[in-house]
Amino acid sequence: MSDLLERLRGRGWRMTAQRRVVAEVLDGEHVHLTADEVHSRAVAKLPEISRATVYNTLGELVSLGEVLEVATDKRAKRYDPNAHRPHHHLVCAQCGAIKDVHPSGNPLADLPDSERFGFKVSDVEVTYRGICPNCAAA
């Protein structure tokens, strides 16, 4: 489970009913929902929530650094509440399912100086691709 709701309360983020529902929908482990999926799930909890409110809330959460915007391919962006736990992503090349993975090692340290081209590298994003068990079984 992510600690998104706790982090937002700790920041003193004004927790309106709409914001709370969006945060509740996003809270969890391996959560990588599109904005439309967030909206659909939020409407089930709070029918009067608008699509604009969901999009604005997601944008604010990304700006705050509390949610990551994940773009793994040409599909819709997804929103990941595990913004404070370093991780990479494992993506199914067929259905687009995404799982958080925590491999050992340091990919930043694995980049040799000769491949840095003078850059001061500060971050690494790794995406593993494959076929998930559901797609493999189909």
Buried (B, 14 or more C-beta within 10 A) or exposed (E): EBBBBEBBEEEEBEEEEBBBBBBBBBBEEBBBBBBEBBBBBBBEEBEEBEBEBBBBBBEBBBEEEBBBBBEBEEEEBBBBBBBEEEBBBBBBEEEBBBBBEEEEEEEEEEEEEEEEEEEEEEEEEEBEEEBBEEBEEE
